[in-house]
Amino acid sequence: MEKFITLTDTAVPLEVENVDTDQIIPARFLKATDKAGFGENLFRDWRFDKNDEPNPEFALNKPEYKGSILVAGDNFGCGSSREHAAWALKAYGFTVVVSSYFADIFKGNALNNGLLPVQVSPEFLEQLFVEITKDPSVEIKVDLEAQKIGIPQQNISESFEIDPYKKTCMINGFDDIDFLVSKLDAIKEFEKKKSQKIQAATLL
Protein backbone atom coordinates (compact mmCIF):
# COMPACT_ATOMS: atom_id res chain seq x y z
CA MET A 1 0.00 0.00 0.00
CA GLU A 2 0.99 3.62 -0.46
CA LYS A 3 2.06 5.57 2.60
CA PHE A 4 -0.49 7.99 4.04
CA ILE A 5 0.68 10.78 6.31
CA THR A 6 -1.19 13.94 5.28
CA LEU A 7 -3.52 14.84 2.45
CA THR A 8 -4.82 18.22 1.36
CA ASP A 9 -7.37 18.11 -1.45
CA THR A 10 -10.81 19.13 -2.60
CA ALA A 11 -13.77 16.87 -1.85
CA VAL A 12 -16.89 15.37 -3.36
CA PRO A 13 -20.02 15.73 -1.16
CA LEU A 14 -22.40 12.77 -1.03
CA GLU A 15 -25.08 14.04 1.34
CA VAL A 16 -26.90 10.72 1.59
CA GLU A 17 -27.36 8.67 4.75
CA ASN A 18 -27.27 4.87 5.10
CA VAL A 19 -25.27 4.27 1.92
CA ASP A 20 -24.90 0.50 1.82
CA THR A 21 -22.30 -1.61 0.06
CA ASP A 22 -24.75 -2.65 -2.68
CA GLN A 23 -25.16 1.00 -3.60
CA ILE A 24 -21.41 1.52 -3.51
CA ILE A 25 -20.81 -1.44 -5.84
CA PRO A 26 -23.91 -3.35 -7.07
CA ALA A 27 -23.88 -7.13 -6.63
CA ARG A 28 -23.90 -7.82 -10.38
CA PHE A 29 -20.34 -6.48 -10.62
CA LEU A 30 -18.86 -8.80 -7.98
CA LYS A 31 -17.92 -11.68 -10.27
CA ALA A 32 -14.33 -10.52 -10.67
CA THR A 33 -11.80 -11.34 -7.96
CA ASP A 34 -9.21 -8.85 -9.19
CA LYS A 35 -9.40 -5.27 -7.88
CA ALA A 36 -8.89 -3.73 -11.32
CA GLY A 37 -11.93 -2.14 -12.95
CA PHE A 38 -14.13 -1.80 -9.88
CA GLY A 39 -13.83 1.99 -9.93
CA GLU A 40 -15.73 2.14 -13.22
CA ASN A 41 -18.82 0.77 -11.49
CA LEU A 42 -18.67 2.76 -8.26
CA PHE A 43 -22.21 3.95 -7.42
CA ARG A 44 -23.20 2.58 -10.83
CA ASP A 45 -26.96 2.78 -10.32
CA TRP A 46 -26.71 6.37 -9.10
CA ARG A 47 -24.10 7.62 -11.56
CA PHE A 48 -25.97 6.31 -14.61
CA ASP A 49 -29.63 6.11 -15.64
CA LYS A 50 -31.44 3.14 -17.18
CA ASN A 51 -30.07 4.09 -20.60
CA ASP A 52 -26.52 4.00 -19.22
CA GLU A 53 -26.24 7.77 -19.55
CA PRO A 54 -24.52 9.80 -16.80
CA ASN A 55 -26.93 11.25 -14.24
CA PRO A 56 -26.07 14.99 -14.18
CA GLU A 57 -27.64 15.40 -10.74
CA PHE A 58 -25.36 12.93 -9.03
CA ALA A 59 -22.45 14.50 -7.14
CA LEU A 60 -19.70 12.43 -8.81
CA ASN A 61 -20.92 13.61 -12.22
CA LYS A 62 -20.96 17.30 -11.37
CA PRO A 63 -17.83 18.98 -12.85
CA GLU A 64 -17.46 21.36 -9.93
CA TYR A 65 -16.85 18.51 -7.52
CA LYS A 66 -13.60 16.57 -7.68
CA GLY A 67 -10.80 15.35 -5.46
CA SER A 68 -9.65 12.29 -3.55
CA ILE A 69 -11.85 12.91 -0.48
CA LEU A 70 -15.45 11.69 -0.33
CA VAL A 71 -17.61 13.38 2.31
CA ALA A 72 -20.63 11.16 2.89
CA GLY A 73 -23.71 11.05 5.10
CA ASP A 74 -24.17 9.13 8.33
CA ASN A 75 -23.88 5.32 8.51
CA PHE A 76 -21.71 4.86 5.42
CA GLY A 77 -20.83 1.33 4.28
CA CYS A 78 -23.68 -0.51 5.98
CA GLY A 79 -25.19 -3.70 4.56
CA SER A 80 -23.22 -6.72 3.38
CA SER A 81 -19.57 -7.24 4.23
CA ARG A 82 -18.23 -7.16 0.66
CA GLU A 83 -14.64 -5.92 0.49
CA HIS A 84 -15.35 -4.88 -3.11
CA ALA A 85 -16.90 -1.65 -1.78
CA ALA A 86 -13.51 -0.49 -0.50
CA TRP A 87 -11.89 -1.69 -3.74
CA ALA A 88 -14.30 0.38 -5.83
CA LEU A 89 -13.82 3.57 -3.84
CA LYS A 90 -10.05 3.23 -3.92
CA ALA A 91 -9.97 2.33 -7.62
CA TYR A 92 -12.12 5.34 -8.47
CA GLY A 93 -9.51 7.58 -6.87
CA PHE A 94 -10.72 8.22 -3.34
CA THR A 95 -8.13 8.05 -0.56
CA VAL A 96 -10.28 9.31 2.31
CA VAL A 97 -13.97 8.86 3.16
CA VAL A 98 -15.48 11.12 5.81
CA SER A 99 -18.71 10.33 7.65
CA SER A 100 -20.24 10.67 11.10
CA TYR A 101 -20.49 6.87 11.35
CA PHE A 102 -19.09 3.85 9.48
CA ALA A 103 -20.22 0.25 9.57
CA ASP A 104 -17.50 -1.70 11.41
CA ILE A 105 -16.85 -4.26 8.66
CA PHE A 106 -16.61 -1.56 6.00
CA LYS A 107 -14.20 0.40 8.19
CA GLY A 108 -11.94 -2.65 8.53
CA ASN A 109 -12.06 -3.39 4.81
CA ALA A 110 -11.23 0.22 4.00
CA LEU A 111 -8.20 0.32 6.29
CA ASN A 112 -6.96 -2.99 4.88
CA ASN A 113 -7.02 -1.49 1.39
CA GLY A 114 -5.36 1.86 2.03
CA LEU A 115 -8.62 3.82 2.22
CA LEU A 116 -8.80 6.03 5.33
CA PRO A 117 -12.25 6.27 6.99
CA VAL A 118 -12.41 9.45 9.05
CA GLN A 119 -15.28 9.55 11.52
CA VAL A 120 -16.29 13.03 12.65
CA SER A 121 -19.12 14.48 14.73
CA PRO A 122 -22.47 15.10 13.01
CA GLU A 123 -21.98 18.84 13.57
CA PHE A 124 -18.56 18.88 11.92
CA LEU A 125 -19.85 16.76 9.02
CA GLU A 126 -22.65 19.25 8.42
CA GLN A 127 -20.09 22.06 8.49
CA LEU A 128 -18.06 20.28 5.82
CA PHE A 129 -21.13 19.89 3.60
CA VAL A 130 -21.93 23.58 3.96
CA GLU A 131 -18.40 24.71 3.09
CA ILE A 132 -18.00 22.33 0.13
CA THR A 133 -21.39 23.28 -1.33
CA LYS A 134 -20.64 26.96 -0.88
CA ASP A 135 -17.19 26.65 -2.47
CA PRO A 136 -16.34 23.38 -4.27
CA SER A 137 -12.70 24.48 -4.52
CA VAL A 138 -12.27 24.56 -0.74
CA GLU A 139 -9.53 22.21 0.43
CA ILE A 140 -9.75 19.76 3.29
CA LYS A 141 -6.61 18.70 5.14
CA VAL A 142 -6.36 15.25 6.71
CA ASP A 143 -3.39 14.74 9.04
CA LEU A 144 -3.15 11.09 10.03
CA GLU A 145 -0.17 11.55 12.36
CA ALA A 146 -1.96 14.27 14.33
CA GLN A 147 -5.33 12.57 13.79
CA LYS A 148 -6.94 15.82 12.69
CA ILE A 149 -9.17 16.87 9.81
CA GLY A 150 -10.03 20.44 8.93
CA ILE A 151 -10.34 23.27 6.47
CA PRO A 152 -7.21 25.41 6.82
CA GLN A 153 -8.78 28.35 4.96
CA GLN A 154 -11.57 28.52 7.55
CA ASN A 155 -9.32 27.66 10.51
CA ILE A 156 -11.66 24.86 11.59
CA SER A 157 -10.64 21.33 12.53
CA GLU A 158 -11.61 18.29 14.54
CA SER A 159 -9.76 15.27 15.92
CA PHE A 160 -10.63 11.73 14.88
CA GLU A 161 -9.90 8.27 16.27
CA ILE A 162 -8.13 5.39 14.53
CA ASP A 163 -6.84 2.01 15.68
CA PRO A 164 -3.13 2.53 16.60
CA TYR A 165 -2.05 -0.57 14.67
CA LYS A 166 -3.90 0.49 11.51
CA LYS A 167 -2.49 4.00 11.88
CA THR A 168 1.05 2.59 11.95
CA CYS A 169 0.33 0.46 8.90
CA MET A 170 -1.09 3.35 6.85
CA ILE A 171 1.69 5.79 7.75
CA ASN A 172 4.30 3.21 6.70
CA GLY A 173 2.40 1.76 3.76
CA PHE A 174 2.25 -1.66 5.40
CA ASP A 175 -0.24 -4.45 4.98
CA ASP A 176 -0.35 -7.10 7.72
CA ILE A 177 2.50 -9.10 6.18
CA ASP A 178 4.67 -6.00 5.71
CA PHE A 179 4.14 -5.12 9.38
CA LEU A 180 5.33 -8.53 10.52
CA VAL A 181 8.37 -8.34 8.25
CA SER A 182 9.21 -4.91 9.71
CA LYS A 183 9.37 -6.54 13.15
CA LEU A 184 11.58 -9.42 12.02
CA ASP A 185 14.80 -8.12 13.61
CA ALA A 186 13.00 -7.46 16.91
CA ILE A 187 11.47 -10.94 16.81
CA LYS A 188 14.87 -12.52 16.16
CA GLU A 189 16.41 -10.55 19.03
CA PHE A 190 13.60 -11.60 21.35
CA GLU A 191 14.02 -15.26 20.40
CA LYS A 192 17.79 -14.99 20.87
CA LYS A 193 17.43 -13.58 24.39
CA LYS A 194 14.77 -16.14 25.23
CA SER A 195 17.08 -18.95 24.07
CA GLN A 196 19.95 -17.55 26.13
CA LYS A 197 17.77 -17.42 29.25
CA ILE A 198 16.68 -21.02 28.75
CA GLN A 199 20.30 -22.14 28.30
CA ALA A 200 21.36 -20.24 31.42
CA ALA A 201 18.56 -21.80 33.43
CA THR A 202 19.56 -25.34 32.37
CA LEU A 203 23.10 -24.72 33.63
CA LEU A 204 21.93 -23.84 37.14
Buried (B, 14 or more C-beta within 10 A) or exposed (E): BEEBEEBEBBBBBBBBBBBBBBBBBBEEBBEEEEBEEBBEBBBBBBBBEEEEEEBEEBBBBBEEBBBBBBBBBBBBBBBBEBBBBBBBBBBBEBBBBBBBBBBEBBBBBBBBBBBBBBBBEEEBBBBBBEBBEEBBEBBBBBBBEEBBBBBEEEEEBBEBEBEEEBBEBBEBEBEEEEBEEEEEEEEEEEEEEEEEEEEEEEEE
